[in-house]
Amino acid sequence: MNICAIDQSLTNTGIIVFNLYTEEIIDLRVLKSIKRDKNREYTPEERIFALNEAIYRFIDEYNCEFVFLEGLSLNSNSRTMRDLAGLYYVIKSSLYGKSIPCEHIPPKSVKAFALNGNAKKEEMFEVIPQRDKEIIIDAGFKKTTGLYDLSDAYFIGKFGIKKVKDRLNLH
């Protein structure tokens, strides 16, 4: 049984698939949306649609039975946050339409799960177990190209695994 963890963003969406039973990383990606190319600028709606399609293909490729998203940070009222909320709800409604359970995990809960409190992205990456950290590093990501988005997705996934195992009494 596979679960998918997503740290969604219009810039770098970190996405990791885990095996529920072994808790091992099966695959990971950073999905990017194009803001502009030499011909034109893309609207947030176009970028959201393209990301949603790529996310769903990844989830479908690995037959994920559960999906966990990072919840929205409601402390911001910027244009970026509105676009991120749009992406969040498009992903959730798309998965709902495919009958794939999708839950969110609040950002503060992810940080508390990783480090028992408020954590910076660098700190969260550092506490990933070495074996899994090497998988992420070996995939070639740097902090500007999705490394910290993957570390967020990692802990979203680990938190999600715990929730599912608790629900199914798999400990």
Buried (B, 14 or more C-beta within 10 A) or exposed (E): EBBBBBBBBBBBBBBBBBBBEEBEBBBBBBBBBEEEEEEEEBEBEEBBBBBBEBBBEBBEEBEBBBBBBBBBEEEEEEEEBEBBBBBBEBBBEBBEEEEBEBBBBBBEBBBBBBBEEEBEBEBBBEEBEEEBBEBBBEBEBEEEEBBBBBBBBBBBBBBBBEBBBEEEEEE
